[in-house]
């Protein structure tokens, strides 16, 4: 079972190494933007729970930033895969 998982990971890394440069850049910067947005949203929620207890908008804003960070991450991954797919066909 463990060697089967290792083979799957090897296949994923092999496919990732074959991606074009633009797709890799999109994944790289999309992941960085995701992490930045996620931590900003988590910080906003944490501040709401500890300091800004009177402002309910801060909690809403933090949760929305966290939700949007996952959307940005998914869009960057899916977009880079589509760009790589269409660039490989041409």
N, C-alpha and C positions, 0 to 999 in steps of 0.2 A: 504494500500500500504506500509506504513511504517513498519507494523508488518511483512509483507511478506519479506521485505528486511532484517529485523532483524533475521528472521528464516533462511534465506539464509546465513547470516554471522555466525549464530550458527552452521549450517551444515559444513561450511568451517573450523571453528575452531575445531569442533569435529573431522573432518577428519585429520586435521593437528596434533592434539594431538595423533592420532592413528598411525602416521608415525613412522618408526623406527628411531633409534638414528642417524645413518649415513646420512639418508636423511635430517633430521633437521640440522645437522652440515653443509651439503653441501649448504642448503638454507641460513643458517646464514652467512657462510664465503663468499658465492657467492654474497650476498647482500652487505657485507662489501667491497669486491673487486669492485663491481659495483659503490658504492658510492665514493670510493677512485679514481677510474678511471674517473668517471664523473666530480668530482670536480677538478681533475688535468687538464682535458680537458677544463673545463670552465675557470679555472685560466689562461691557456695558451691562450685561445681566448681573455679573458679580457686583458691580458698583451699585446697582439697584438693590440687590439683596443686603448690602452692607451699609451704604452711605445714603443713597438717594431714595429712601423708602417713601417719600411723599410724592414722587413723580412716577405715576404709572406708565407714562409714555416711554420712559427709559427702558422698562422691561419689554414693552411691545417692540420698540426699535431694535433692541438687542436680539430678540427672537427672529425678527424679520431679516436682520443682517445675517444671522446664522443660516436661515433657510435659503437666502439668496446665494450664500457662499457655496452651498451644495449644487445649486443650479448652475452657477458659473463653472464649477468643476466638471459637472456632467457635460455642459455645452463645449468646454474646451477639449475634453477627451473625445466625445462623439464627433465634433467638428474636425479634429486633427485626423481621426480615423477616416472620415469621409474625404478629406483633402488628399490623404495618402492613397486612398482607393482610386479616386478619379485621376490623380496625377500618374498613378501606375498604369492606368488604362490608355493614357495618351502617349 
